[in-house]
Every structure is written in C-alpha cells, then in structure tokens.
C-alpha cells in the first residue's frame, strides 16, 4: 500500500471514528427525558408557592410578557452546583427580562434560607419554596435516591422550563448528571425564538 493510500485510509478511519462518537453522544443525550409526563406543549400541573419573603406567588404573578423561566435546583444551602448555577442565572436575568421572560427558582429550601441566599448572592428574582415538595412530585422530577429520613429527601433532578403566561411548557432543559446544568446560551437562544 502506498504512503498516500495509507494516509487517506487513516484520515477516513479517523473521520468515521469522530462521526460515530458524535452520533453516540447525541443518542445518549436524547435518551434523558426530564419531566417525561410533561412534554413541551403540555401544561404545567401547578405553580403556587411562597417566595423568599413568605408571599405566595403564582404563574400570573411571576410571568413576564412572554412568560417565565422556572428552574428547579437541589438546594442553595448545601449544593455547590446549585450555587454556581444560581450565579450564572443571576448573570442572565437582564437578558431574559429583555426577551420578555421573568425568572424564578424553586427548591425545597425553607423560606428563611432563601432570604439569606437572596441577600448573599444579590439575587434579583423570585425564589420559591416547594412546600411539601408538591411541585417536584407533581412533575415527577424528585430524585429517588435520598431516603425519606435523609436531609436531601425531596430534591429534584435539576432542570429549567420556559413557560408561557398560560402555563404551557414551551421548552425544557436538563442534564442527566446533577453536577452538570443546561447551557444557558441554549436557554437564551430558545427564548429569542419564542
């Protein structure tokens, strides 16, 4: 086999390997379906919870002109990945609001904890307490690993929903590994397209 043919064969083999790797990753990424009973186009089953100031908020009170970016996190008290995400989302708040979407978070953290986090992280959006983990259970996103006697019982599999003012789920974003959070550039791009 000539050097040229060997080189061409090696390049083709490398290109095929890269293509197969890309396809495998794309298939694996598509296998994870966060909140599977509530696909895009369906209605969120409920949204009514106290905020960091103990005021009860609803979809009506939370939505911007085009709707709401609602994100579910494990805990802003003890989860470093959630704290990092909180900072990242705080950084895009002005962009989301300019696109017509207000932002709200939801965790099982007590109201008092949410108030401390709001001040510590200079959060400018509503932070909701999921009383009795009603929302996490209704959406089917509760992490099944923590046992009922665990401090972490009731945490969700993290994710983000873009909701219309009437409660339609416009887009969903989530990663299977809780250490990874959705790329906010995709969230902003989706908001621009809506």
Protein Blocks (a to p, Z undefined) as FASTA:
>chain_A
ZZklmmmmmmmmmmmmmmmmmmmmmmmmmmpcghkllcghiacfbdcdddfkopacdfkl
mpcfklccddddfbfklmmklmmmmmmmmmmmmmmmmnopacddddfbdfklmmmmmmmn
opabdcdddehhlmmmmnopacfkbgfkbmkgoiacdddddddfkopafbdcddfblkbc
cdfklmmmmmmmZZ
